[in-house]
Amino acid sequence: MKDELEKGIRRLEWASTHMKVLAEIRNRMVSERPLDGLRIGMALHVEAKTGMLAVALSEAGAEVRLASCNPLSTDDSVSLALRDHYGLEVYAKKWETTEEYYRNLNSVLDLKPDFLIDDGADLITMVHTERKGLINKVKGASEETTTGVVRLRSMARKGQLKFPIISVNDAHMKYLFDNRYGTGQSTFDGWMTATNLLVAGKKLVVAGYGWCGRGIAMRAKGLGAQVIVTEVNSVRAIEALMDGFEVMPMMKAAKEADMIITATGCKDIVGRRHLETLKDGCILGNSGHFDNEISKRALEDYAGKPRRVREFIDEYRFPDGRKAYLICEGRLMNLGAGQGHPVEIMDMSFSIQALSIEHLSQHYREMEPIVYNVPIEIDDYVASLKLKTMQVKIDTLNIDQRKYMAGWKEGT
């Protein structure tokens, strides 16, 4: 236990050292304590970067409770260190059962939080369904990921959302870097940990060419894979083509794939009809939020119960003798098997999170129960801090140039 605690402390300290943007924001908040007396409930992947966000909010005056937003994404050493070294209330462990997962979310909601920080919208959804008694207590929330924002915008359209949400996912300083470069790198961190197999020379199918899919395809190409993209959006399909990738339907791609990685936010991307055509030995992995992109029901209906062949890999044997391998039970492979996005990437995302909660605490009274984008001032501020911490300077417009850009007459 002592070794595990020290490991967690070291991981948190390492993350803190490399989260220089959050450090600047944290130092100001420690001085000003803008969150004094507030209660914040969090459901995020419980690892070192998330831990430093929780610590920053606590030092800014908030009472914080933290649970995982995924049953496989907790770093147990970090969870222990947050509890025993930093004194935070954390309800999370790796390999949670479904029952434990929802019990831990309920433990966070038992705090009766003023604000929520969510990843996937399970916490927010629970307040609107099973814990309706908290609706008048919660003043607002921020949402971290694409899947959650899709759910919340649907609720807002139907008039079912009861408090304002800030979509951290749609901030430029989040999705352009976290979704693309973060997911791209961390997916293959998970791949190597789970499989210890080569990427070069393999046909890799990337399902979905949103920002996460772009990042995965880009990194796969750099590792030497032959990349095929599947899409349902015509514009993104053309983008993939012009980025140099093959584009085809999943039914055709599945026949050629040595590996398939999904990142769509939708369900049943790989279903029974695709399984019937897979090459022997195809490896299936998911970097989308929920574990339904690769249909586990279809896998078990067709192949029966799997056999665990490595810590994070289950083998499914089909009736004709073919085998398929599933990484991390179809859950997020980059956090289930890997350590999640690089520290410097989450430094930007979690800085946006901290500032968004501060903004909500100051403005929730005049905000409607809809999904808001992150204020552009916050986006620009985090970008400027990031450049500062990287010791990079850029040009600024002079007075004449600003006048020119604000005018409309040619040559003025």
N, C-alpha and C positions, 0 to 999 in steps of 0.2 A: 504493500500500500504506500509506504514511504517513497519507494522508487517511482511508482506511478504518479504520485503527487509532484515529485521533483521534475519528472518528465513534462507534466502539464505546465508547471510554472515556467520551465525553460521554453516551451513552445509559445506560451503567451508573451514572454519577454522578447523572444525572437520576432514575433509578429509586431509587437509594439515598436521595436527598433526600426522596422521597415515600413510602418504606417505613419509616414511623416506628415501627411495632410491631416489625418485624424488627430495627430498629436497637437497640431496648431489649434484646431477647433477645441480639442479637449482642454488645453491650457486656458483658453478664454473662458470656457464653460465652468471650469473649476473655480476661476476667479469670480465670475458673474453669477453662477448657480441659477441659471434661468429655469431649471426644472424643479426647483425646491418644492417639496411637498407633493409632487405628482407621482402617480403609480403607473408604471409602464409594463405591459405584458408582451413578451416576445416569443415568437415561434420561428426560429431560424435554424440553419444547420449549426449544431453546437460544436464548433472547432475554434481554433485560436483567433482568427480574425473576428468572428462573431463575438468571441469573448471580450476582445478589446473594445468593441462597440458597447457591450453591456457595461463594462467597467467605466467607460467614458460617461455614459448616461447616469450611472450611479454617482459618480463623482460630481456630476452637474446638479445633484440634489434629488434625483428620482429614486423611488423604491422600485426595484427591477425584479421580475421573475422571468425565467427563460426555460423554454422547452424546445425540443427538436421539431422541425417541420418534416422529418423523414425518419422512419424507423432504423435506417442503416447509416445515417450521416453523422452520428455523434462520435467525437474523439473522447473516449472515456477518461483519459488523463487530463484533458482540458476541463471536462465537466467536474472532475474531482477538485482540480486546482481553483476553479471559480468558486466552488463552495467553501473549501477548507482554507484557502489562502486569501481570497478576495472577499469572502463573506456574502456571496450572492446566493439567491435561491434558484437552484437549477434542477429541473426535472427531466433528465434525459440519460439514456444509455444506448450503446450500440446493440443492434439486433433486438430492438423492442418488438414485442408482439403487437398486433393491432389493438388489443385491449389496453396494453400499457401505453401505447402511443396516445390514445384518446384520453386516458386517465391523466396523463401528464399535461395535455392541453387544458383539461379541466382544472388541474392544480394551478396553472397560470391564471385562469379566469377567476379562480377563487380569491385572487388578490383584489378583485373588483377594480380593474385598471381604468385609469382615465384615458390612456392611449394604448394602441396596439401597434406592434411592428410584426408584419406577417410575411410569409414566403409560401405562396400557394393558396392563400386565403382560407385555410381550414379554421384558423382561430376566429377570423371575422365571420365566417359562415356559421360557426357554432353559436356565436352571440345572437345571430339572426334566427336560429332554429331551436337548439336545445337549451340555450341560456338567455332567453329573451328578457329575463329580469334585469340583465345588465345593459340593455340597449340605452336606457336613459342615463346610465353612468358613463359609458364610453363616449368620449367627446370627438374622437377621430382616430384614424389609423393610416399607416403607410404600408404599401405592398411592394415586395422586392422583385417579383418575377413575372414573366409573360403569362404563364398559366393562371396565376392569381388575378392579374389585371383583367384577363378575358372574362373570368367568372364575375368579377366585381362590376365591370361595365355592363354585363348582362343584367345583373341585379338592379343597377341604376336605371337602365332602359325600361325595366318593368316596374319601376317605382318602389322597389323592395329594399333599397339601401337606406339605412336609417341614420347614418352619420357620414361626414366627409372623409374621403380617402385621397391620399397623395400617391400617385403612381411613380414610385422611385424608378421602376423599370424603364419608364419612358424618358428619363433624363438622359441627355446626350453623354454625360460623364459616367453613365451606367451602361446603357446598352451598346454603345459603340466600342466599349473596352471590356466590360465584364462579360457580356453575352458572346462577343466575338473572340477576343484574345484569351479571356479567362476560360471559357468553355472549351475553346480549341486546344489549349495546352493541358488543362486538367483532365479532359477526356482521355488523353493518351497517357497521362500519369496513372489514371485508373486502369487503362488497358494493360500497361506494363506490369503493374502490381498484380492484377488479376490473372494474366495469361503468361507473362514472360515470353511472348511470341513476337516475331518480327512483323512489321507493318509493310516494309518495302516489298514490292512485287505482288502484293495481294490486291484483289479486286474488292474495294471497300465501297459499300453503298451507304450514302448519307441521305436519310429520309428527312426532308425539310430543308429549305434554303433561306430560312430567316437568319437573324444575326448569329444565333448559336450554330446553325447548320453551316453558315459561311465559315465560321471559325474552325469547325471540325474538318471541313473539306480542305481548307487552306493548309492546316497543319498536316493532314493526311497526305496531301500532295507533296509537302516538304519532306515527309518521311519516306517518300518513294512509292506510295500506293497508287493504283489505278482507280481513280475516283469516279463513281457514278452517282448522280443526284436524282432523287425522285421528288416530285412537287405536284401540288394541286393548283398553284397560283401561276398564271401564265407569265406575268412580269418577272417573278423570281426565277422561273424556269429559263427565261431568256438570259437573265443575269448569269445564271450558272453556266449556260452555254458559252457566253462571251467571256467568262472567267476561265474557260478552257476545260470544262467538265462534260462528260456525257450525261444526257438527260433521257430518262425513259420511265415507263410505268413500273411500279413495284413488281408486278407479275413477271415482267421480263427480267428486271434487275435481280430478283431473288434467285433465278436460275443460274446467274453468273457469279453471285456473291461468295467471296470467302469470309466476309464479315459484313454485318449490317449494323449501323448505329442510327438510332432514331432521335430526333430533336424537333418534334412537331407541336407538342401541346395537345395532340388529339389522341384518340384511342384506336386500337385494332389496326395499327399501321402494318404490322406483320400478323396476319391471321391464318386460319386453317388452309385456305387455298394457296397461300404463299409457302407454308410449311411443306405442303405436298410436293413442291418443286425444288426445295433447297438442295444444294450440293451437300454431299456427305462431309461432315466436319465443320459446317458453317457456324461461325460464332456470332451471337446476337447480343447487342448491348444497347443501353438507353441512356441518353443524357437529357431527356425531357423530364419534367417535374414528377409526374405520376407514373406508377408501375403498370400502366395499362396500354402503353404504346405497342409493346410486344405482348400479344395475348397469351397470358399464362394459362387461361382456361382452354384455349385452343391447343396449346402444347400438351397439357395433361390429358385432354380428351383424345388426342391423336397418339400420344406416346406413353401415357401413364405417368406415374410419379417419377421424378428425376433422381439421379444418383449424384451426390456431391463428390466431385473429382478433384477440386482444389478449393481453397478457403472461400473463394468468391465465385466459383463456377459450378453450375449444375449441368449434367449431361442428360439429354433426352434421346432415347433410342426409339426410332420409328418402326412400324411393323415390317417394313422392307429391309431393315438392318441399318439404314442411314442413321447418323447421329447429328444432333445439333447441340450447341452449348450456349447457355444463357448466363450472362454476367450479372452478379449482384441481384438475383431474383427479379431482374427487370427493372430494378430501381436505379437511381442515379449512379452510374458507374464511376463518375469523377469524384463523388463523395463517399460512396459505399466502399470502393476499393482504393481510391486515391485520397488526397488531403484537400480536395477542393481547389478553387481558383488561387492563383498566385497572390501573395500578400499585397504586392503593390497595386494589383487590380482591385482587390476588395478595399483597399485604403480609400479609393475614390468612391466606390459604391456605398460604403458605410459612413463616409463623410456626408454624402448626400442624405443618408438615412438620419443621421444625427441632426443635421440642419433642418430636415423636413419635419421632424418631431418638434423641434424648437419653433418652427413656423406655425405648425398646427396649434401648439400651446398658446401662441399669441393671437391667432386669427380664427380659431374654430367657431367663435360666436357669429361671425359674419359669413361663414361658409355654408353652402347647401349640401345636402346628402347626395353628392355625386362624386365622380372620380376626377380629380384635378391632376394636371401635369405639375411637375416640380417647377416652382417659379424660376424664370430664366436667370434672375440675379444669383440664385443659389448655384445653378449650373455653372455660370461664368466664374463665380467666386472659387468654386472647387477647382475649376480648370486653371485659374491663375495661381492658386496655391500649389497645384501639382507641378506647374512649370517652375515655380520658385524652389520647390524641394528638389527638382531635377537640375537646378542651376542653369535653366534655359531662359534666355531673354528673347522677346519678339519686338517687332516694330509697332509704333503707334502712329495714327494719322495726325498730321498737323492741323492747324485751324483752317487753312485754305482747303485742305483735302476733305475735312469734315463738312465744310460748307458745300463743296462740290458734290459730295455723296448725298447731301440732303436736298440738293436742287433738282431742277427738271429741265432747264434750258440747256441746249447743246453748247458746250464750250464754256459754260459759266463755272 
